[in-house]
Amino acid sequence: MKAAVNVLRAYVSVDKVEEDVKVVSAVIQSDINNVLEIRLKFCWILLFLM
């Protein structure tokens, strides 16, 4: 019984870690998208200034 509980705990913690990884990677992804957008706007501004 104790072993089953330990396995369940391990499974839940792995699940939690996977969720955290998904959240973190989603945040990183949106950060990258924001940076690309800003660079794109910056390029357009430079083009207009020339």
FENCORRA-V286896 format. One record per run of one state. SS is the DSSP state (H for helix, E for strand, C for the rest). FROM is the first residue (numbers start at 1). LEN is the number of residues. If there is no record, write none. Layout:
ss: <SS/SS>
from: <FROM/FROM>
len: <LEN/LEN>
This chain:
ss: <C/H/C>
from: <1/2/50>
len: <1/48/1>
